[in-house]
Amino acid sequence: MKILTIVIPCYNSAAYMDRAVESLLIGSDEIEILIIDDGSSDNTSVIADEYEKNYPNIVRAIHKENGGHGDVINTGLKHANGIYFKVLDSDDWFNKESLQKVLDTLKAMINNSTSLDMLITNYVYENVSIGKSKSINYKGAMPENKIFTWNDLGFLRYSQNILMHSVIYRTEVLKECNLVLPKHTFYVDNIFVYMPLPYVKTMYYMNLDLYRYFIGRSDQSVNEKIMIQRIDQQIKVTKLMIDCYNPIHIECKKLRKYMIKYLVMMMTVSTVLLLKDNTEQSMSKKKELWQYLSSKDQQLFDEVDKSLLGSLVQFKGYLGRKLILFCYSLSRKIFGFN
């Protein structure tokens, strides 16, 4: 029985994928590592095959035509044998000691027939561009080392949003919500972590640093200049998340509040990037995005608009734009993202 499937999306990752794979080799064959080569043109496929040869009971190399990050996750989900499912990007890595503790916890849950839909851990920003490392934890917002529900959730700050780096989903939850991510689209990790939330009934938080999130490389998708170049994909993902939001399926008020707050963050990021681009076309896209939200769900629009960030990004004129960009710059320094 495989307790945990870990998918590593690889596209021309030969220069750094070893660190990701090696961080998962903790001597347990209860882990399944799917190295998915997304049509690479470098040595990625050779490295993946070598790992499968050396660790045949743990590693599987899967080769496919290029379809992007989301399509790799779709492929991983189809091939997953693990009861739980986790994604590790090829330039990131896990803390081995933390991984062993997570695996032991999941194994105990399974052996005790404990129902668990989502396990949450901390993640660490490893920002090379500013030489900063920052752990993001959920202390005070989530009960530790015990099963809890959305009703038990405390106040989550914006810095404590539940991201792909922090979650391990029960594989059946991802299948139950019919998760299929769009091809050739960046930033789909937001959909991955957002869409299944109404299907999650039980959670467990471990206050340990598992995921090491490497950022600051100039060619990364989260680099600010690249995000502006790919703003249409950011907008596409934001719209798909708006489409995912259905209050009929959201039973708990705290979950509803959290999902709205996540959309506030997505709307804010898109708006700020469009403001930084500051072209006539960008301003038109900004207007159209907010109109899309309004047309899809007026009540949701009102909720997003009345939030602090929502009100901020709606400021008009030169001074409003300056205020928004100042707040964005300040938060970037505090939290170390991009």
C-alpha positions as CSV (number, residue, x, y, z in Angstrom):
1,M,0.0,0.0,0.0
2,K,1.3,3.5,-0.9
3,I,0.4,6.0,1.8
4,L,1.6,9.1,-0.1
5,T,2.0,9.9,-3.8
6,I,4.3,12.8,-4.5
7,V,4.2,14.3,-8.0
8,I,7.3,16.2,-9.3
9,P,6.4,18.2,-12.4
10,C,9.6,18.5,-14.5
11,Y,10.2,20.6,-17.6
12,N,13.9,21.1,-18.5
13,S,14.7,20.5,-14.8
14,A,17.9,18.6,-15.2
15,A,20.0,21.3,-13.5
16,Y,18.1,21.1,-10.2
17,M,15.7,18.2,-10.0
18,D,18.1,16.0,-8.1
19,R,17.6,18.0,-4.9
20,A,13.8,17.6,-5.1
21,V,14.0,13.8,-5.7
22,E,16.7,13.2,-3.1
23,S,14.8,15.0,-0.4
24,L,12.0,12.3,-0.8
25,L,14.3,9.3,-0.4
26,I,13.9,8.6,3.3
27,G,14.1,4.8,3.0
28,S,10.3,4.2,2.9
29,D,8.6,2.3,0.1
30,E,5.3,3.6,1.4
31,I,6.0,6.7,-0.6
32,E,5.3,6.8,-4.4
33,I,7.4,9.4,-6.3
34,L,6.0,10.2,-9.8
35,I,8.6,12.1,-11.8
36,I,6.6,13.5,-14.7
37,D,8.7,14.7,-17.6
38,D,6.5,17.3,-19.4
39,G,8.2,17.1,-22.8
40,S,11.6,18.3,-21.8
41,S,14.3,19.0,-24.3
42,D,17.3,18.7,-21.9
43,N,18.5,15.7,-19.8
44,T,15.4,15.5,-17.6
45,S,14.0,12.3,-19.1
46,V,17.3,10.5,-18.7
47,I,17.6,11.5,-15.0
48,A,14.0,10.5,-14.3
49,D,14.6,7.0,-15.9
50,E,17.8,6.6,-13.9
51,Y,15.9,7.2,-10.6
52,E,13.2,4.7,-11.6
53,K,16.0,2.2,-12.4
54,N,17.7,2.7,-9.0
55,Y,14.5,2.9,-6.9
56,P,12.0,0.7,-8.8
57,N,9.7,0.3,-5.8
58,I,9.5,4.0,-5.1
59,V,10.0,6.0,-8.3
60,R,8.1,6.0,-11.5
61,A,9.2,8.1,-14.5
62,I,6.3,9.2,-16.7
63,H,7.0,10.9,-20.0
64,K,4.4,13.0,-21.8
65,E,4.0,15.7,-24.4
66,N,4.3,19.2,-23.0
67,G,1.0,20.4,-21.4
68,G,2.1,22.6,-18.6
69,H,2.1,22.4,-14.8
70,G,-1.6,21.8,-14.6
71,D,-1.6,19.0,-17.1
72,V,1.3,17.3,-15.2
73,I,-0.9,17.3,-12.0
74,N,-3.8,15.9,-14.0
75,T,-1.5,13.1,-15.2
76,G,-0.1,12.5,-11.7
77,L,-3.6,12.2,-10.3
78,K,-4.5,9.6,-13.0
79,H,-1.5,7.5,-12.1
80,A,-1.5,8.0,-8.3
81,N,-1.7,4.9,-6.1
82,G,-1.2,6.8,-2.8
83,I,-4.1,7.3,-0.4
84,Y,-2.8,10.9,-0.1
85,F,-1.5,13.2,-2.7
86,K,1.2,16.0,-2.7
87,V,2.9,18.1,-5.4
88,L,6.6,19.1,-5.2
89,D,7.9,21.5,-7.8
90,S,11.2,20.4,-9.3
91,D,13.1,23.4,-8.0
92,D,11.8,23.0,-4.4
93,W,12.5,20.3,-1.8
94,F,11.3,18.8,1.4
95,N,12.8,18.6,4.9
96,K,13.5,14.9,5.3
97,E,12.9,14.8,9.0
98,S,9.6,16.6,8.6
99,L,8.6,14.3,5.8
100,Q,9.1,11.2,8.0
101,K,7.0,12.7,10.7
102,V,4.2,13.5,8.2
103,L,4.4,9.9,6.8
104,D,4.2,8.5,10.3
105,T,1.1,10.6,11.1
106,L,-0.7,9.6,7.9
107,K,0.1,6.0,8.5
108,A,-1.3,6.2,12.0
109,M,-4.5,7.8,10.6
110,I,-4.9,5.0,8.1
111,N,-4.2,2.3,10.7
112,N,-6.8,3.8,13.1
113,S,-9.4,4.2,10.3
114,T,-9.4,8.0,11.1
115,S,-11.0,10.1,8.4
116,L,-8.7,12.8,7.2
117,D,-9.2,14.9,4.1
118,M,-6.4,17.4,4.3
119,L,-3.1,17.6,6.2
120,I,-1.5,21.0,6.6
121,T,2.2,21.8,7.4
122,N,4.3,24.9,7.3
123,Y,6.3,26.0,4.3
124,V,9.4,28.1,4.0
125,Y,10.2,30.9,1.5
126,E,13.8,30.5,0.4
127,N,14.3,33.8,-1.4
128,V,17.7,33.9,-3.1
129,S,17.3,37.3,-4.6
130,I,17.1,39.0,-1.2
131,G,18.9,36.4,0.9
132,K,15.8,35.8,3.1
133,S,14.3,32.6,4.5
134,K,10.9,32.8,6.1
135,S,8.7,30.1,7.5
136,I,4.9,30.5,7.1
137,N,3.0,28.7,9.9
138,Y,-0.6,28.5,11.0
139,K,-0.1,28.8,14.7
140,G,-3.1,30.4,16.4
141,A,-5.3,29.8,13.4
142,M,-5.5,26.0,13.5
143,P,-5.5,23.5,16.3
144,E,-2.3,21.5,16.4
145,N,-1.9,17.8,16.2
146,K,-5.6,17.0,16.3
147,I,-8.4,16.4,13.9
148,F,-10.5,19.5,13.4
149,T,-13.2,20.9,11.0
150,W,-13.8,24.3,9.4
151,N,-15.9,25.3,12.4
152,D,-12.7,25.0,14.6
153,L,-10.7,27.3,12.3
154,G,-9.4,30.5,13.8
155,F,-8.6,33.7,12.1
156,L,-6.3,33.2,9.1
157,R,-4.1,36.2,8.2
158,Y,-3.4,36.9,4.5
159,S,0.1,35.6,5.1
160,Q,-1.5,32.3,6.4
161,N,-3.5,31.4,3.3
162,I,-3.6,27.7,2.6
163,L,-1.4,27.2,-0.5
164,M,-0.3,24.2,-2.5
165,H,3.0,24.1,-0.6
166,S,1.2,23.6,2.7
167,V,-1.4,21.0,1.8
168,I,-1.6,17.2,1.4
169,Y,-5.0,16.1,0.1
170,R,-6.6,12.7,0.4
171,T,-6.5,11.6,-3.2
172,E,-10.2,10.7,-3.3
173,V,-11.1,14.3,-2.4
174,L,-9.3,15.6,-5.5
175,K,-11.2,13.0,-7.6
176,E,-14.5,13.7,-5.9
177,C,-14.4,17.4,-6.8
178,N,-13.5,16.5,-10.4
179,L,-10.3,18.4,-10.4
180,V,-9.0,19.0,-13.9
181,L,-6.5,21.8,-14.3
182,P,-6.2,23.8,-17.6
183,K,-3.3,23.0,-19.9
184,H,-0.5,25.4,-20.8
185,T,-1.4,27.8,-17.9
186,F,0.7,29.1,-15.1
187,Y,-0.5,29.7,-11.5
188,V,-2.9,26.8,-11.6
189,D,-1.7,25.8,-8.1
190,N,-4.3,28.3,-6.8
191,I,-7.1,26.3,-8.4
192,F,-5.5,23.0,-7.2
193,V,-5.7,24.2,-3.6
194,Y,-9.0,26.1,-3.8
195,M,-11.4,24.0,-5.7
196,P,-11.4,21.0,-3.3
197,L,-12.0,23.0,-0.2
198,P,-15.8,22.5,0.1
199,Y,-15.2,18.7,-0.1
200,V,-12.8,18.8,2.8
201,K,-14.5,17.9,6.1
202,T,-11.6,16.9,8.4
203,M,-8.2,18.5,8.7
204,Y,-5.0,18.1,10.7
205,Y,-2.2,20.7,11.3
206,M,1.4,19.8,12.0
207,N,3.5,22.8,13.1
208,L,6.6,21.8,11.2
209,D,8.5,23.0,8.2
210,L,8.1,20.5,5.4
211,Y,8.1,22.3,2.0
212,R,11.1,24.5,1.1
213,Y,9.8,27.0,-1.6
214,F,12.7,28.3,-3.7
215,I,12.0,31.7,-5.1
216,G,13.9,34.6,-6.5
217,R,15.3,33.1,-9.7
218,S,14.9,35.5,-12.6
219,D,13.2,33.0,-14.9
220,Q,10.6,31.8,-12.4
221,S,6.9,32.1,-13.1
222,V,6.5,34.1,-9.8
223,N,9.0,36.7,-10.8
224,E,7.1,40.0,-11.0
225,K,8.2,40.9,-14.5
226,I,7.3,37.5,-15.8
227,M,3.9,37.6,-14.0
228,I,3.1,40.9,-15.7
229,Q,4.1,39.4,-19.1
230,R,1.7,36.5,-18.2
231,I,-1.0,38.6,-16.8
232,D,-3.6,37.0,-19.1
233,Q,-2.9,33.6,-17.4
234,Q,-3.2,35.1,-14.0
235,I,-6.6,36.6,-15.0
236,K,-7.7,33.3,-16.5
237,V,-6.9,31.4,-13.2
238,T,-8.7,34.1,-11.2
239,K,-11.8,33.8,-13.3
240,L,-11.7,30.0,-13.1
241,M,-11.6,30.3,-9.3
242,I,-14.5,32.7,-9.4
243,D,-16.4,30.1,-11.4
244,C,-15.5,27.5,-8.7
245,Y,-17.1,29.5,-5.9
246,N,-20.6,28.1,-5.3
247,P,-22.2,29.1,-2.0
248,I,-24.7,26.2,-2.3
249,H,-21.8,23.7,-1.8
250,I,-20.2,25.7,1.1
251,E,-21.9,24.6,4.3
252,C,-19.7,26.3,6.9
253,K,-19.6,30.1,7.3
254,K,-15.9,30.1,8.2
255,L,-15.1,28.2,5.0
256,R,-17.2,30.6,3.0
257,K,-15.4,33.6,4.6
258,Y,-12.0,32.0,3.9
259,M,-12.8,31.3,0.2
260,I,-13.9,34.9,-0.3
261,K,-10.7,36.1,1.3
262,Y,-8.7,33.9,-1.1
263,L,-10.5,35.5,-4.0
264,V,-9.8,38.9,-2.6
265,M,-6.1,38.0,-2.7
266,M,-6.3,36.8,-6.3
267,M,-8.2,39.9,-7.4
268,T,-5.7,42.1,-5.6
269,V,-2.7,40.4,-7.2
270,S,-4.2,40.7,-10.7
271,T,-5.2,44.3,-10.1
272,V,-1.8,45.3,-8.8
273,L,0.1,43.7,-11.7
274,L,-2.2,45.5,-14.2
275,L,-1.6,48.8,-12.4
276,K,2.2,48.2,-12.4
277,D,2.0,47.6,-16.2
278,N,0.0,50.8,-16.4
279,T,-1.0,50.7,-20.1
280,E,-4.3,51.5,-21.6
281,Q,-4.8,47.8,-22.4
282,S,-4.0,46.8,-18.8
283,M,-6.5,49.3,-17.4
284,S,-9.1,47.9,-19.7
285,K,-8.3,44.3,-18.5
286,K,-8.6,45.5,-14.9
287,K,-12.1,46.9,-15.5
288,E,-13.2,43.8,-17.4
289,L,-12.0,41.5,-14.6
290,W,-14.0,43.3,-11.9
291,Q,-17.0,43.4,-14.3
292,Y,-16.6,39.6,-14.7
293,L,-16.8,39.1,-11.0
294,S,-19.9,41.3,-10.8
295,S,-21.6,39.5,-13.6
296,K,-21.0,36.1,-12.2
297,D,-22.1,36.8,-8.6
298,Q,-23.1,40.2,-7.4
299,Q,-23.1,39.2,-3.8
300,L,-19.6,37.8,-4.1
301,F,-18.5,41.0,-5.8
302,D,-19.9,43.0,-2.9
303,E,-18.1,40.8,-0.4
304,V,-14.8,41.2,-2.2
305,D,-15.3,44.9,-2.8
306,K,-16.0,45.8,0.8
307,S,-12.9,44.0,2.1
308,L,-9.9,46.1,3.0
309,L,-7.9,44.9,0.1
310,G,-10.9,45.1,-2.2
311,S,-11.6,48.6,-1.3
312,L,-7.9,49.5,-1.6
313,V,-7.5,48.2,-5.2
314,Q,-10.7,50.1,-6.2
315,F,-9.1,53.5,-5.4
316,K,-9.1,55.7,-8.5
317,G,-6.5,58.1,-9.9
318,Y,-2.8,58.7,-9.5
319,L,-2.8,58.9,-5.7
320,G,-4.9,55.7,-5.4
321,R,-2.5,53.9,-7.7
322,K,0.5,55.1,-5.7
323,L,-1.1,53.9,-2.4
324,I,-1.9,50.5,-3.8
325,L,1.6,49.9,-5.1
326,F,3.2,51.2,-1.9
327,C,1.1,48.7,0.1
328,Y,2.1,45.9,-2.3
329,S,5.8,46.8,-2.0
330,L,5.6,46.8,1.8
331,S,3.9,43.4,1.9
332,R,6.5,42.0,-0.5
333,K,9.3,43.0,1.9
334,I,7.5,41.7,5.0
335,F,6.5,38.3,3.6
336,G,9.3,37.8,1.1
337,F,7.2,36.7,-1.9
338,N,8.0,37.3,-5.6
